[in-house]
Amino acid sequence: MSALVLMIGIAVISFIVQWRFKSKFKKYSEMPLSSGLSGKEIAGKMLADNGIFDVEVISAEGKLSDHYNPANRTVNLSPEVYHGRSVAAAAVASHECGHAVQHAKAYSWLQFRSAMVPIVTVSSTIIQWTLMIGVLLMIFSGNIMVLAVGVGALALVTLFSFITLPVEFDASRRALAWLQTNRGIMQSEVENSQAKDALWWAAMTYVVAALGSLATLVYYASMLVGRRD
């Protein structure tokens, strides 16, 4: 019961954080950048300043779909960020380039995370049905093997979500440090503070996602351990 309460509590917090992040992004998307540079231009400049010339900045469909793809070495920016000339666009574009810098510098946490992607992809695919069928089998036949597989897969996904945290925080740190030293992009402390605020709330979405995954793992693991006892 305590694990279930924890899951519900984190779900509520996650909803609040997601709402807060989206409202912050909307707010800063409406604040024009004093330099007038677009997200694409900012991304290109940050990559060049870090000596990275083999990464392409492209526009990706979707809202808040921004990401760096280490497989094909592309910084994928949503149209709102790619064409945007706002504080939010600058913050997001530089953050995604922060991942490209991590890749170029062989940042250990990013390498670890990338190595886990194939197995986590499989684990994510089987989680839902193994947990659902596993619980039913445990209740009606006492068989815990399927549930154990589901818990194991969920444990891998949870580990992956926590490994993601230092990768995201470090990318934001690199982005903010670069923006701070490039006064031609953000020409006031107010803009820098707004970019930091936007990236902080973005990071919090990863934190609550990791905690939510952990709470879910504890819930199903407690069912499994309780049945075995």
Wavefront OBJ file of the C-alpha trace (Angstrom):
o trace
v 0.000 0.000 0.000
v 2.828 2.415 0.831
v 4.419 1.756 -2.573
v 1.076 2.491 -4.267
v 0.728 5.757 -2.351
v 4.277 6.666 -3.384
v 3.410 5.990 -7.048
v 0.335 8.189 -6.875
v 2.253 10.966 -5.119
v 5.018 10.989 -7.726
v 2.431 10.894 -10.530
v 0.866 14.064 -9.118
v 4.270 15.747 -8.784
v 5.144 14.691 -12.336
v 1.960 16.298 -13.653
v 2.785 19.544 -11.839
v 6.385 19.588 -13.078
v 5.337 18.852 -16.662
v 2.752 21.622 -16.522
v 5.280 24.029 -15.037
v 7.905 23.186 -17.676
v 5.462 23.673 -20.547
v 4.265 26.984 -19.129
v 7.872 28.162 -18.720
v 8.735 27.104 -22.259
v 5.694 28.929 -23.611
v 6.583 32.035 -21.637
v 10.216 32.137 -22.764
v 9.230 31.255 -26.339
v 7.400 34.586 -26.441
v 10.450 36.536 -25.280
v 12.523 37.673 -28.294
v 16.252 37.125 -28.046
v 18.110 40.442 -28.064
v 20.675 39.123 -30.560
v 17.937 38.041 -32.982
v 19.659 34.721 -33.708
v 17.612 31.626 -34.521
v 17.945 28.268 -32.790
v 19.623 26.859 -35.892
v 22.175 29.687 -35.965
v 22.913 29.345 -32.249
v 23.371 25.583 -32.573
v 25.748 26.027 -35.499
v 27.786 28.592 -33.606
v 28.074 26.460 -30.465
v 29.185 23.440 -32.476
v 31.791 25.510 -34.333
v 33.069 27.072 -31.118
v 33.670 23.559 -29.784
v 35.464 22.452 -32.930
v 32.623 20.204 -34.070
v 32.070 20.333 -37.832
v 30.707 16.851 -38.566
v 27.350 17.306 -36.818
v 24.362 18.545 -38.826
v 21.620 20.743 -37.349
v 18.250 19.731 -38.795
v 14.576 20.465 -38.208
v 12.539 17.593 -36.725
v 8.763 17.423 -36.768
v 6.849 17.678 -33.514
v 6.617 19.932 -30.490
v 9.364 19.608 -27.874
v 10.888 16.844 -30.024
v 14.404 18.281 -29.721
v 17.190 15.741 -29.302
v 20.729 14.826 -30.305
v 21.189 11.595 -32.249
v 24.708 10.188 -31.733
v 24.101 7.454 -34.308
v 23.905 9.807 -37.293
v 25.464 12.818 -35.543
v 22.553 15.215 -35.921
v 21.114 17.882 -33.648
v 17.370 17.612 -34.214
v 15.432 20.751 -33.338
v 11.662 21.138 -33.353
v 10.399 23.803 -35.810
v 9.658 26.146 -32.913
v 13.292 25.962 -31.786
v 14.927 25.612 -35.216
v 13.312 28.790 -36.563
v 12.678 30.463 -33.195
v 14.506 33.591 -32.109
v 13.554 33.470 -28.463
v 15.190 32.767 -25.114
v 13.600 29.308 -25.080
v 14.929 28.494 -28.554
v 18.435 29.551 -27.546
v 18.327 27.489 -24.350
v 17.042 24.322 -26.022
v 19.329 24.573 -29.070
v 22.426 25.033 -26.913
v 21.338 22.202 -24.600
v 21.057 19.748 -27.490
v 24.454 20.893 -28.738
v 25.697 20.162 -25.228
v 25.014 16.502 -25.987
v 27.015 16.782 -29.212
v 29.911 18.191 -27.187
v 29.576 15.294 -24.749
v 29.781 12.879 -27.667
v 32.814 14.608 -29.142
v 34.591 14.550 -25.791
v 33.615 10.918 -25.066
v 31.660 11.851 -21.940
v 31.465 8.595 -19.968
v 27.839 8.856 -18.843
v 26.672 9.445 -22.416
v 28.691 6.466 -23.621
v 27.187 4.279 -20.890
v 23.692 5.492 -21.741
v 24.170 4.896 -25.482
v 25.440 1.368 -24.819
v 22.280 0.596 -22.865
v 19.862 1.780 -25.562
v 19.449 -1.564 -27.434
v 18.704 -3.613 -24.323
v 16.469 -0.910 -22.828
v 14.510 -0.749 -26.091
v 13.734 -4.460 -25.775
v 12.982 -4.136 -22.056
v 10.554 -1.262 -22.654
v 8.722 -3.356 -25.248
v 8.091 -6.330 -22.957
v 7.423 -4.503 -19.675
v 3.708 -3.866 -20.057
v 2.598 -7.361 -20.959
v 5.022 -9.170 -18.638
v 3.867 -7.149 -15.641
v 0.165 -7.468 -16.442
v 0.253 -11.168 -17.312
v 2.766 -11.819 -14.548
v 0.463 -10.414 -11.866
v -2.477 -12.469 -13.177
v -0.416 -15.662 -13.267
v 0.886 -15.009 -9.773
v -2.629 -14.503 -8.410
v -4.339 -17.432 -10.130
v -1.564 -20.025 -10.411
v 1.186 -18.901 -8.068
v 3.675 -18.743 -10.956
v 6.009 -15.767 -10.432
v 8.423 -16.300 -13.336
v 6.730 -13.941 -15.821
v 6.394 -11.231 -13.186
v 10.071 -11.686 -12.297
v 10.974 -11.091 -15.971
v 8.836 -7.942 -15.961
v 10.448 -6.655 -12.778
v 13.896 -7.331 -14.227
v 13.029 -5.424 -17.403
v 11.597 -2.557 -15.352
v 14.791 -2.470 -13.267
v 16.841 -1.944 -16.445
v 14.552 0.852 -17.619
v 14.753 2.470 -14.181
v 18.546 2.271 -14.205
v 18.531 3.863 -17.660
v 16.345 6.736 -16.436
v 18.773 7.475 -13.601
v 21.802 7.276 -15.908
v 20.034 9.855 -18.077
v 20.078 12.413 -15.241
v 23.829 13.251 -15.209
v 23.767 13.323 -19.029
v 20.964 15.902 -19.082
v 22.320 18.030 -16.233
v 25.787 18.095 -17.782
v 24.409 19.100 -21.195
v 22.580 22.018 -19.572
v 25.722 22.991 -17.660
v 27.740 23.061 -20.875
v 25.011 25.050 -22.639
v 24.722 27.679 -19.911
v 28.494 28.042 -19.596
v 28.780 28.627 -23.333
v 25.890 31.106 -23.384
v 27.440 32.967 -20.460
v 30.729 33.447 -22.294
v 29.102 34.418 -25.590
v 27.610 37.804 -24.851
v 26.707 38.248 -28.509
v 23.882 35.723 -28.089
v 22.327 36.615 -24.746
v 23.153 40.236 -24.111
v 21.738 40.575 -20.603
v 21.787 38.750 -17.284
v 17.992 38.577 -17.453
v 18.137 36.436 -20.585
v 20.761 34.170 -19.036
v 18.614 33.742 -15.927
v 15.583 32.910 -18.047
v 17.542 30.316 -20.039
v 18.775 28.756 -16.795
v 15.226 28.641 -15.439
v 13.904 26.981 -18.600
v 16.617 24.317 -18.573
v 16.173 23.678 -14.853
v 12.495 22.870 -15.289
v 13.321 20.693 -18.285
v 15.773 18.765 -16.105
v 13.137 18.333 -13.411
v 10.942 16.410 -15.861
v 13.721 13.814 -16.112
v 14.063 13.693 -12.329
v 10.380 12.984 -11.687
v 10.341 10.457 -14.547
v 13.218 8.585 -12.904
v 11.531 8.703 -9.502
v 8.270 7.527 -11.049
v 10.020 4.581 -12.645
v 11.675 3.760 -9.311
v 8.336 3.916 -7.460
v 6.768 1.579 -10.021
v 9.702 -0.812 -9.649
v 9.340 -0.815 -5.857
v 5.612 -1.495 -6.187
v 5.973 -4.554 -8.424
v 9.108 -5.791 -6.686
v 7.276 -5.695 -3.341
v 4.491 -7.817 -4.857
v 7.062 -10.310 -6.120
v 9.010 -10.490 -2.864
v 5.827 -10.681 -0.796
v 4.569 -13.618 -2.858
v 7.878 -15.443 -2.580
v 7.827 -15.018 1.192
l 1 2 3 4 5 6 7 8 9 10 11 12 13 14 15 16 17 18 19 20 21 22 23 24 25 26 27 28 29 30 31 32 33 34 35 36 37 38 39 40 41 42 43 44 45 46 47 48 49 50 51 52 53 54 55 56 57 58 59 60 61 62 63 64 65 66 67 68 69 70 71 72 73 74 75 76 77 78 79 80 81 82 83 84 85 86 87 88 89 90 91 92 93 94 95 96 97 98 99 100 101 102 103 104 105 106 107 108 109 110 111 112 113 114 115 116 117 118 119 120 121 122 123 124 125 126 127 128 129 130 131 132 133 134 135 136 137 138 139 140 141 142 143 144 145 146 147 148 149 150 151 152 153 154 155 156 157 158 159 160 161 162 163 164 165 166 167 168 169 170 171 172 173 174 175 176 177 178 179 180 181 182 183 184 185 186 187 188 189 190 191 192 193 194 195 196 197 198 199 200 201 202 203 204 205 206 207 208 209 210 211 212 213 214 215 216 217 218 219 220 221 222 223 224 225 226 227 228 229
